[in-house]
């Protein structure tokens, strides 16, 4: 089958938008010469693998790793707000920024109110029914403190260790998804809502894609220090 890939001319840094709007983004890189077909085939293969993984995960979430962190928001979910004292100010600041922005964007663009509970108010029914989106750190969020020791991460007052990497907890926050140790048929997400925001919603649906992997470490200023994916058995790749 012959496949042709054509790049449409547009001003540098601008992609076509919707309804007269232009979505800002770097120009797409098109492989040169005869590599277009191989690049397209590679992307189609990746897509097929991810679709297969998603179908298998729907059958048993505990056995097959997530397609990405944001699958947790495709089912019933509950954001869990910390009520305790954070180990480090960066965690408290991250909660204030990330949770507020997520709930605001969800209400404005997705026409729904995010369900939020204090950590001390989470019930057995919530754990059984919902994916839990936990904000804060093990010092401030009692639900996170219950599960953190069973997640593939070591988080102390001074360090965050994930995979083979170690980061200072004073100026970094981990973000990840994993089967909830309290109910492996549901997900637990640490410190993340959608990572696309107001400007992306103003463009087209093409911009509403995850900016992070299954696990990440983010600096206090928002820069991503680490991002990666688990394999289908929830192991680091």
DOTOR-963898 format. One record per atom (N, C-alpha, C): residue in three letters; x, y, z. Coordinates in steps of 0.2 Angstrom, whole numbers, plus 5000, padded with zeros to 4 digits. Atoms other than C-alpha are relative to their C-alpha. Layout:
BEGIN
ALAXYZ;...
This chain:
BEGIN
UNK500449945000;UNK500050005000;UNK500450065000;UNK499649945000;UNK500750174995;UNK499750055005;UNK500249954996;UNK500750305008;UNK500350064999;UNK499749945002;UNK501050485005;UNK499950055006;UNK500149954995;UNK501350615019;UNK500250074998;UNK499949935002;UNK501250795015;UNK500050055005;UNK500049954995;UNK501650945025;UNK499750064997;UNK500449945002;UNK500451095023;UNK500450065003;UNK499749944998;UNK501251265023;UNK499650045006;UNK500349964995;UNK500951365039;UNK500550055003;UNK499549954997;UNK501751515048;UNK500449965005;UNK499550034995;UNK503251455059;UNK499650005007;UNK500350004993;UNK502551395076;UNK499350005001;UNK500750005000;UNK500751395071;UNK499749944997;UNK500450065003;UNK499551245068;UNK499350034999;UNK500749985002;UNK497851265060;UNK499649995007;UNK500450014994;UNK496551285074;UNK499349994998;UNK500750025002;UNK494651275074;UNK499650065002;UNK500449944999;UNK493351415072;UNK500450065000;UNK499649945000;UNK494651535067;UNK500550015005;UNK499550004995;UNK495751505081;UNK500649964998;UNK499450045002;UNK497551455079;UNK500349975007;UNK499750034994;UNK498351335091;UNK500850004999;UNK499349995000;UNK500151375096;UNK500449935001;UNK499650064998;UNK501451235095;UNK500650004995;UNK499450015005;UNK503151185087;UNK499749974994;UNK500150035006;UNK503051135069;UNK500149935000;UNK499950085000;UNK502850945066;UNK500649984996;UNK499450025004;UNK504450865061;UNK499849944995;UNK500250065005;UNK504150755045;UNK500649974998;UNK499450035002;UNK505450625042;UNK500250014992;UNK499949995006;UNK506350655026;UNK500049944995;UNK499950055006;UNK506350565009;UNK499549935002;UNK500450064999;UNK505750375010;UNK499949985007;UNK500150024993;UNK505750375029;UNK499250015002;UNK500749994998;UNK503950435029;UNK499649945002;UNK500450064999;UNK503150265027;UNK500249965006;UNK499850044994;UNK504250185040;UNK499850045007;UNK500249964994;UNK503850325052;UNK499349995002;UNK500850014999;UNK501950305049;UNK499949935003;UNK500150074998;UNK502050115051;UNK500249995007;UNK499850014993;UNK503050135067;UNK499450035005;UNK500549974996;UNK501650255074;UNK499449965000;UNK500650055000;UNK500250135069;UNK500149945004;UNK499850064996;UNK501149995077;UNK499950025008;UNK500049984994;UNK501350095093;UNK499250015002;UNK500749994999;UNK499450145092;UNK499749935002;UNK500350064999;UNK498949965090;UNK500249965007;UNK499850034994;UNK499949905105;UNK499750045006;UNK500349964995;UNK499250045116;UNK499249995000;UNK500750025001;UNK497450005110;UNK499949935004;UNK500050064997;UNK497749825115;UNK500150005007;UNK499950004992;UNK498449865132;UNK499450035003;UNK500649974997;UNK496949975135;UNK499449955001;UNK500550055000;UNK495749835131;UNK500149955005;UNK499850054995;UNK496649715142;UNK499950035007;UNK500049974993;UNK496749835156;UNK499350015002;UNK500749994999;UNK494849865155;UNK499749935003;UNK500250074998;UNK494649675158;UNK500349995007;UNK499750014994;UNK495849675173;UNK500550065002;UNK499549944999;UNK496649845179;UNK500649985004;UNK499550024996;UNK497749755191;UNK500649964997;UNK499550045004;UNK498649645178;UNK500350044995;UNK499749975006;UNK498949765164;UNK500150085002;UNK499849934998;UNK499849935166;UNK499650054996;UNK500449955003;UNK498950095161;UNK500350024993;UNK499749975007;UNK499050165143;UNK500350075002;UNK499649954997;UNK499450325152;UNK499650035006;UNK500349984994;UNK499050415168;UNK499350035000;UNK500649975000;UNK497550495162;UNK499449964999;UNK500550055001;UNK496550335159;UNK499650015007;UNK500450004993;UNK496050365178;UNK499550055000;UNK500649955000;UNK494950515173;UNK499549974995;UNK500550025004;UNK493950405161;UNK499549965003;UNK500550034996;UNK493050325175;UNK499950045006;UNK500249964994;UNK492350375192;UNK500650015004;UNK499449984997;UNK493650475201;UNK499950055006;UNK500149964994;UNK493850565218;UNK500750035001;UNK499449964998;UNK495150705221;UNK500050005008;UNK499950004993;UNK495850685239;UNK500450065002;UNK499749944998;UNK496350845247;UNK500449995007;UNK499750014994;UNK497650845261;UNK499850055005;UNK500249964995;UNK497250915278;UNK500650015005;UNK499550004996;UNK498850885287;UNK500650054998;UNK499549965001;UNK500550975287;UNK500549974995;UNK499650035005;UNK501650945272;UNK500750005002;UNK499350014998;UNK503450885274;UNK500450064997;UNK499649945003;UNK504051025262;UNK499550054997;UNK500449955003;UNK503251185256;UNK499849994993;UNK500150015007;UNK503451135238;UNK499449954999;UNK500550045001;UNK502150995240;UNK499350045002;UNK500649964999;UNK500851115248;UNK499950054995;UNK500149955006;UNK501151245234;UNK499749964994;UNK500250045006;UNK500951105221;UNK499249985001;UNK500750024999;UNK499251055229;UNK499650064998;UNK500449945001;UNK498651235229;UNK499950024992;UNK500049985007;UNK499151265211;UNK499649944995;UNK500250055004;UNK498751095203;UNK499349985001;UNK500750024999;UNK497151045211;UNK499550064998;UNK500549945002;UNK496351225209;UNK500050004993;UNK500049995007;UNK496851235191;UNK499649944997;UNK500450065003;UNK496151055187;UNK499350015001;UNK500750004998;UNK494451085196;UNK499750064996;UNK500249955004;UNK494351255187;UNK499949994993;UNK500050025007;UNK494751195170;UNK499449954998;UNK500550055001;UNK493551045172;UNK499350035000;UNK500649965000;UNK492151155177;UNK499850044994;UNK500049965005;UNK492451275163;UNK499949974993;UNK499950035007;UNK492851165148;UNK499649935000;UNK500450065000;UNK492050995153;UNK499450005003;UNK500649984997;UNK490551065161;UNK499849955006;UNK500250044994;UNK490650965177;UNK500450025006;UNK499749984994;UNK491150985195;UNK500449945003;UNK499550064998;UNK492650875201;UNK499849995007;UNK500250024993;UNK492150785217;UNK500750005004;UNK499450004995;UNK493450825231;UNK499849995007;UNK500150014993;UNK493550765248;UNK500650015004;UNK499449994996;UNK494750795263;UNK500249925001;UNK499750074999;UNK495850645266;UNK499749965006;UNK500350044994;UNK495050605283;UNK499349984999;UNK500750025001;UNK493350595275;UNK499949944995;UNK500150055005;UNK493750465262;UNK499849935003;UNK500450064997;UNK492650305265;UNK500249944997;UNK499850065004;UNK492850125261;UNK499649994994;UNK500450005006;UNK491450155248;UNK500450044995;UNK499649965005;UNK492550285240;UNK500649964997;UNK499450045002;UNK494050165239;UNK499749944996;UNK500250065004;UNK492950025232;UNK499750034993;UNK500449985006;UNK492050135219;UNK500550044995;UNK499749945004;UNK493250275213;UNK500849994999;UNK499249985001;UNK495050305206;UNK500150055005;UNK499849954995;UNK495850405220;UNK500650044997;UNK499649955003;UNK496750565214;UNK500350035007;UNK499849974994;UNK497850605229;UNK500550064999;UNK499649945000;UNK498650775232;UNK500450015006;UNK499649984994;UNK500050825244;UNK500649955000;UNK499550044999;UNK501350715252;UNK499849955005;UNK500250044995;UNK501350575264;UNK499950035007;UNK500049974994;UNK501550695278;UNK499350045001;UNK500649965000;UNK499950795273;UNK499449974998;UNK500650045003;UNK498850665265;UNK500049935003;UNK500050064996;UNK498350525277;UNK499949944995;UNK500150055005;UNK497750415262;UNK500649984996;UNK499450025003;UNK499350435253;UNK500549975004;UNK499650044995;UNK500250385269;UNK499949935000;UNK500150075000;UNK499350225268;UNK500249964995;UNK499950045006;UNK499750175251;UNK500850014997;UNK499349985003;UNK501550255248;UNK500549945000;UNK499550064999;UNK502450105255;UNK499949944995;UNK500250055005;UNK501649995242;UNK500150024993;UNK499949975007;UNK502050105227;UNK500749994998;UNK499350005002;UNK503650095216;UNK500450065001;UNK499749944999;UNK504250245224;UNK500250015008;UNK499849994993;UNK505250295240;UNK500050085001;UNK500049934998;UNK504750465247;UNK500150025007;UNK499949984993;UNK505450535263;UNK500050085000;UNK500049924999;UNK505550715270;UNK500650034996;UNK499449975003;UNK507250735261;UNK500149974993;UNK499850025007;UNK507250625245;UNK499449974997;UNK500550045004;UNK506150555231;UNK500449954996;UNK499750055004;UNK506750395224;UNK499549964995;UNK500550035005;UNK505950325208;UNK500449974995;UNK499650045005;UNK506750185197;UNK500750015003;UNK499350004998;UNK508650215198;UNK500250085001;UNK499949934999;UNK508450405200;UNK499850035007;UNK500249974994;UNK508450505216;UNK500050085000;UNK500149935001;UNK507850685218;UNK499950035007;UNK500149974994;UNK507850815232;UNK499250015001;UNK500849994999;UNK506050815240;UNK499950085002;UNK500149934998;UNK506351005245;UNK499850044994;UNK500249975006;UNK506051055227;UNK499849964994;UNK500350045005;UNK505250915218;UNK499449965002;UNK500750034999;UNK503550825217;UNK500049944996;UNK500150065004;UNK503250645211;UNK499350004997;UNK500750015003;UNK501750615199;UNK500049934997;UNK500050075003;UNK501250435195;UNK499349975000;UNK500650045000;UNK499850315192;UNK500249935002;UNK499950074999;UNK499750135199;UNK499449975003;UNK500650034996;UNK498450005205;UNK500050025007;UNK500149984993;UNK497750065221;UNK500249945005;UNK499950054995;UNK498549955235;UNK499449985004;UNK500650014995;UNK496949975245;UNK499449964996;UNK500550045004;UNK495949905230;UNK500350004993;UNK499650015006;UNK496949845215;UNK499650014993;UNK500449995006;UNK495449855203;UNK499950074998;UNK500049935002;UNK495550045204;UNK500750035000;UNK499349975000;UNK496950165201;UNK500150055006;UNK499849944995;UNK497850285213;UNK500450044995;UNK499649955004;UNK498550445205;UNK500350055005;UNK499749964996;UNK499850545214;UNK500150074997;UNK499849935002;UNK499850735212;UNK499950024993;UNK500149985006;UNK499050755195;UNK499350004998;UNK500650005003;UNK497550815186;UNK500249994992;UNK499849995007;UNK497550845167;UNK500550044999;UNK499449965001;UNK499150915161;UNK499950054994;UNK500249945005;UNK498351015147;UNK499550055003;UNK500449954996;UNK497551175152;UNK499650054995;UNK500549965003;UNK496551325147;UNK500250024992;UNK499849985007;UNK497551375131;UNK499949944996;UNK500150065004;UNK497451195125;UNK499349994998;UNK500850015001;UNK495551185127;UNK499850054995;UNK500249955005;UNK495451345117;UNK500249984993;UNK499850025007;UNK496251255102;UNK499549954998;UNK500450065003;UNK495651085095;UNK500149945005;UNK499950064996;UNK495450915103;UNK500649974999;UNK499450035002;UNK497050875095;UNK500550025006;UNK499549984995;UNK497950965109;UNK499849985007;UNK500250034994;UNK497050875123;UNK500349935001;UNK499750064999;UNK498350745126;UNK500550005006;UNK499650004994;UNK499450695141;UNK500750034999;UNK499349975000;UNK501050795144;UNK500549965004;UNK499650044996;UNK501750665156;UNK499949934999;UNK500050075000;UNK502050475157;UNK499649975006;UNK500350044994;UNK501450345170;UNK500350035006;UNK499749974994;UNK502750415182;UNK500450064998;UNK499649945002;UNK503650585182;UNK500250035007;UNK499849964995;UNK504550695194;UNK500150074997;UNK500049935003;UNK504250885192;UNK500350045005;UNK499749954995;UNK505251025199;UNK499550055002;UNK500449954997;UNK504451165209;UNK499750054995;UNK500249965005;UNK504451275194;UNK499649984994;UNK500450035006;UNK503451155183;UNK500449964995;UNK499650045005;UNK504951085173;UNK500049935002;UNK500050084999;UNK504950895171;UNK500749985000;UNK499450034999;UNK506450815178;UNK500149934998;UNK500050075002;UNK505950635174;UNK499349994998;UNK500650025002;UNK504550555164;UNK500149934997;UNK500050065003;UNK504250375159;UNK499449965000;UNK500650055000;UNK503050225157;UNK500249945003;UNK499950074998;UNK502850065165;UNK499849954995;UNK500250055005;UNK502749905155;UNK499349975002;UNK500750024999;UNK501149795155;UNK500049965007;UNK500050034993;UNK501649715172;UNK500250055005;UNK499949944995;UNK501849885180;UNK500850005002;UNK499349994999;UNK503749875179;UNK500350064997;UNK499749955003;UNK504950015175;UNK500349984993;UNK499750025006;UNK505450015157;UNK500750044999;
